[in-house]
Amino acid sequence: MRIAYQGTEGAYSEEALIKAFPEATPVGYPTFHQVFSAVEKGEVELGVVPVENTTAGSINQTYDLLLESDLHVVGEIVHRVEHCLLAPPGVELKEIRAVKSHPQALAQCDGFLARLGLTPIPVYDTAGAARELAEKREAGMGAIASRRAASLYGLEILAENIEDSPFNYTRFFVLSREEAKKGPGPHKTSIVFAVRHRPGGLLEALSLFAEAGVNLTKLESRPRKDRAFSYLFYLDLEGHLEDPGPAQALLKLLSRAAFVKVLGSYPAMTNGL
């Protein structure tokens, strides 16, 4: 099975993919948009994309693409992210002046960088930063990436576990052209909706889930691209849409909300932490 991810070999997305699908063939793409496109066109069977990090928050581009795409969320992966400061062989920590990495990785190591007075330089991928550093040695330059990236590209690890939080986890969605069939065990459902612009609109929408006995695990607003200062709400709930509670709540929400889209029902990961 071929599964798409964003980044270069050694990226955290690839690590998460291999963790969940050890027999799969990972296929890297430069951008999230290309990952979605590859799944939509059938170039790969599945895609794995990050949606949120416990330190740096949500990956907004992923949520925007989920809204625009017809792909379904069919699974989730929770992956422990452990960052390392990498440099070419022979370079010492005191020589490093600037560090390249993905913006999310830089944000997750902000305190470490500040303490050492290192200048963050954002690039599109953690592993890509490591590979570029190995191929084009720059004076005073380091990279933040994984231990695997260091091994793949022949770099030395100057510092390990440099993330600011010891509980640094990234959650990934697994994407497919087909919906996931309901199986045993706990499930989650992800939806996006908009409420009508009137007092109590959001409260009324959320109360539907409480009345149906459905627990919400995440709620986040995102600005709408087609209307200034209007917002969409991304929501995760416990249960499958075929379960009575979620089904009842969604049916009522469809009649009261201005817009509703189901992103998918999928097995909940219960042992990721």
C-alpha positions, 0 to 999 in steps of 0.5 A: 500500500502506498501512503502519501505524507508531506515532507522528505524521508526522515520527516515526522509525518513519515515516522507517524505513517510507519508507526501506524502502517509498518508494511506500507510504502511511504511517498513524500510530497512537498506540500499538504495540497499535493498530499491531498491531490495524490489521494484524490487522483488515486496515486496513493491509497491513503494520506497522512497529514498533521492536524494539531500539536500539543505545543504549537496548536492546530495546523490551519492549512490542513483544516482548510484543505479538509473543508475544500476536499471530498476526502474522508478522515478514516483514522488518527495517529498520535505521535510523540515528537522529539526534536534534535539540534543537528549539525554537520560532523565536526561542528560544535554547538558554540559555532551554531548561530541560526537554525532551519526547520519547519515553522511548527518545529521552530515554535515547539523549540522556541524557548531552547532557541531563545536561551541559546540566542539562535535565529530561527529560519523557517523552511517547508520540512524538518527532514528537508532542512536536515538534508539541505544542511548535509548537502550544502554545509553553511557556516553557523547553520544547524537544523531541527529534525529527528534522530532518524533524519540525523542518521539518514543524512549523516549529521551529528546530534548536538542536543536532544529533546530540545522541545519546550514541552515534555508532552510534545505530541502531534495528532495526524489524520489518515485520509481516504477516498472512501469512508471507513466502515464502523468496526469494534472499539471506540470511535471519533467523528470530526465535523465542520459547521457554521451557525446562523448569525444570531444571538445564541446560535453557537450555544444552541448548536452545542447544546444539541450534543449535550442533549444527546449525551455526546461528549465533545473532545475539541472545538475550534473556530476558523475564519471563512474565506468567503465572508469577512469576519465570519467563522466555521467551527471544527468539532470532534466528538466521541462516537460514530455517526451510526451511533444513536447519540451522534446521529440524533445530534447531527440530524438536529444540527443539519436543520438548524446550522447554516452549513454542516460537513462531516469530515469522517467517523474513524477509530479513536486512538486510545494508546497514543500517549 
